[in-house]
Amino acid sequence: MALNKTNENENQKEDASKDDVGQKNRKVPYHFGEKLRQVREHNGYTLKYVAQKAGVSESLVSQIERNHVSPAIDTLLALADVLDINLEFLFEEYKKERPVKIVRSTERLNVKEDDTLYQELAGLAGTNQEASLETYIITIPVGSHSHRGFYGHIGREIGIITNGKGILKYGEKEYTLEAGDSVSFSSEAPHVMVNAGDVPLEAIWVVSPAQRFKK
């Protein structure tokens, strides 16, 4: 029995050694190391503890954390399981849609609702509609108001007045907003922005989920 146990341990060491060599020969197109290390240290886990729980060598975990090797998918899944990491968190920087999105001033999409103009700014696409986010410049002529919020809708909104004076009618209440003022609220209650000044009302608005500029 002792001999068999010794042979089993030697085979495990040999497999781990082969795994290390195989991992070293891989190119490293993705860099998960920093995130893995940050979560491990935050949880107070040692390299040895994580390696034992994941069934790999301590040196392999160390090299993965330093981005010296790219882990095989089964190794990555094992590490993510030990550290209780969501895979989307690990891969969020490698989605087809790159993390930097630019909308040039000459390329803004425009939507007009009656006489109110909405000009798209850079937004944030989500993996589902609920996670999407849009930003735009809203311009409301003198004596007019926004239109879509009369009955409310799902989501939340944040806005900052950049020019003019407005009155936010939210449910049964009214709030006066001037240049520099900002506001946030749940979109589910009826809401309308009224131009209460003598110049066009301009504001930068953020809405989630996206309503006007859905991709």
URURKA-V866517 format. One record per residue. N is the residue number from 0. SS is DSSP state (A for helix, B for strand, O for the rest). OMEGA is omega in whole degrees, 0 to 359 (NA if undefined). Layout:
# URURKA-V866517
n:N ss:SS omega:OMEGA
n:N ss:SS omega:OMEGA
This chain:
# URURKA-V866517
n:0 ss:O omega:181
n:1 ss:A omega:179
n:2 ss:A omega:179
n:3 ss:A omega:180
n:4 ss:A omega:179
n:5 ss:A omega:179
n:6 ss:A omega:180
n:7 ss:A omega:179
n:8 ss:A omega:179
n:9 ss:A omega:178
n:10 ss:A omega:178
n:11 ss:A omega:178
n:12 ss:A omega:180
n:13 ss:A omega:179
n:14 ss:A omega:179
n:15 ss:A omega:180
n:16 ss:A omega:178
n:17 ss:A omega:180
n:18 ss:A omega:179
n:19 ss:A omega:181
n:20 ss:A omega:180
n:21 ss:A omega:180
n:22 ss:A omega:181
n:23 ss:A omega:183
n:24 ss:O omega:180
n:25 ss:O omega:171
n:26 ss:O omega:183
n:27 ss:O omega:181
n:28 ss:O omega:182
n:29 ss:O omega:182
n:30 ss:O omega:179
n:31 ss:O omega:192
n:32 ss:A omega:184
n:33 ss:A omega:182
n:34 ss:A omega:179
n:35 ss:A omega:181
n:36 ss:A omega:181
n:37 ss:A omega:180
n:38 ss:A omega:180
n:39 ss:A omega:182
n:40 ss:A omega:178
n:41 ss:A omega:180
n:42 ss:A omega:180
n:43 ss:O omega:180
n:44 ss:O omega:174
n:45 ss:O omega:176
n:46 ss:A omega:181
n:47 ss:A omega:181
n:48 ss:A omega:181
n:49 ss:A omega:181
n:50 ss:A omega:181
n:51 ss:A omega:181
n:52 ss:A omega:182
n:53 ss:A omega:179
n:54 ss:O omega:178
n:55 ss:O omega:181
n:56 ss:O omega:178
n:57 ss:A omega:181
n:58 ss:A omega:179
n:59 ss:A omega:178
n:60 ss:A omega:180
n:61 ss:A omega:181
n:62 ss:A omega:176
n:63 ss:A omega:180
n:64 ss:A omega:179
n:65 ss:O omega:180
n:66 ss:O omega:176
n:67 ss:O omega:177
n:68 ss:O omega:175
n:69 ss:O omega:185
n:70 ss:O omega:171
n:71 ss:O omega:186
n:72 ss:A omega:180
n:73 ss:A omega:177
n:74 ss:A omega:180
n:75 ss:A omega:178
n:76 ss:A omega:179
n:77 ss:A omega:179
n:78 ss:A omega:179
n:79 ss:A omega:180
n:80 ss:A omega:179
n:81 ss:A omega:183
n:82 ss:A omega:181
n:83 ss:O omega:181
n:84 ss:O omega:174
n:85 ss:O omega:182
n:86 ss:A omega:178
n:87 ss:A omega:177
n:88 ss:A omega:180
n:89 ss:A omega:188
n:90 ss:A omega:188
n:91 ss:A omega:181
n:92 ss:A omega:185
n:93 ss:A omega:175
n:94 ss:O omega:181
n:95 ss:O omega:177
n:96 ss:O omega:185
n:97 ss:O omega:185
n:98 ss:O omega:180
n:99 ss:O omega:179
n:100 ss:O omega:182
n:101 ss:O omega:173
n:102 ss:O omega:180
n:103 ss:O omega:182
n:104 ss:O omega:180
n:105 ss:O omega:185
n:106 ss:O omega:181
n:107 ss:O omega:172
n:108 ss:O omega:180
n:109 ss:B omega:174
n:110 ss:B omega:180
n:111 ss:B omega:175
n:112 ss:B omega:190
n:113 ss:O omega:182
n:114 ss:O omega:180
n:115 ss:B omega:184
n:116 ss:B omega:176
n:117 ss:B omega:179
n:118 ss:B omega:185
n:119 ss:B omega:168
n:120 ss:O omega:181
n:121 ss:O omega:179
n:122 ss:O omega:181
n:123 ss:B omega:178
n:124 ss:O omega:178
n:125 ss:O omega:177
n:126 ss:O omega:174
n:127 ss:O omega:185
n:128 ss:A omega:183
n:129 ss:A omega:183
n:130 ss:A omega:183
n:131 ss:O omega:182
n:132 ss:B omega:178
n:133 ss:B omega:175
n:134 ss:B omega:180
n:135 ss:B omega:171
n:136 ss:B omega:179
n:137 ss:B omega:178
n:138 ss:B omega:182
n:139 ss:B omega:181
n:140 ss:O omega:177
n:141 ss:O omega:178
n:142 ss:O omega:183
n:143 ss:O omega:184
n:144 ss:B omega:174
n:145 ss:O omega:190
n:146 ss:O omega:193
n:147 ss:A omega:187
n:148 ss:A omega:184
n:149 ss:A omega:183
n:150 ss:A omega:181
n:151 ss:O omega:179
n:152 ss:O omega:182
n:153 ss:O omega:174
n:154 ss:O omega:178
n:155 ss:B omega:181
n:156 ss:B omega:174
n:157 ss:B omega:180
n:158 ss:B omega:174
n:159 ss:B omega:180
n:160 ss:B omega:180
n:161 ss:B omega:179
n:162 ss:B omega:177
n:163 ss:O omega:183
n:164 ss:B omega:181
n:165 ss:B omega:173
n:166 ss:B omega:175
n:167 ss:B omega:174
n:168 ss:B omega:185
n:169 ss:B omega:185
n:170 ss:O omega:180
n:171 ss:O omega:184
n:172 ss:B omega:178
n:173 ss:B omega:181
n:174 ss:B omega:179
n:175 ss:B omega:182
n:176 ss:B omega:178
n:177 ss:B omega:183
n:178 ss:O omega:181
n:179 ss:O omega:179
n:180 ss:O omega:177
n:181 ss:B omega:185
n:182 ss:B omega:173
n:183 ss:B omega:182
n:184 ss:B omega:173
n:185 ss:B omega:183
n:186 ss:O omega:188
n:187 ss:O omega:177
n:188 ss:O omega:177
n:189 ss:O omega:182
n:190 ss:B omega:180
n:191 ss:B omega:175
n:192 ss:B omega:182
n:193 ss:B omega:174
n:194 ss:B omega:183
n:195 ss:O omega:181
n:196 ss:O omega:180
n:197 ss:O omega:174
n:198 ss:O omega:177
n:199 ss:O omega:178
n:200 ss:B omega:179
n:201 ss:B omega:180
n:202 ss:B omega:172
n:203 ss:B omega:188
n:204 ss:B omega:177
n:205 ss:B omega:183
n:206 ss:B omega:174
n:207 ss:B omega:357
n:208 ss:O omega:182
n:209 ss:O omega:181
n:210 ss:O omega:187
n:211 ss:O omega:185
n:212 ss:O omega:179
n:213 ss:O omega:179
n:214 ss:O omega:NA
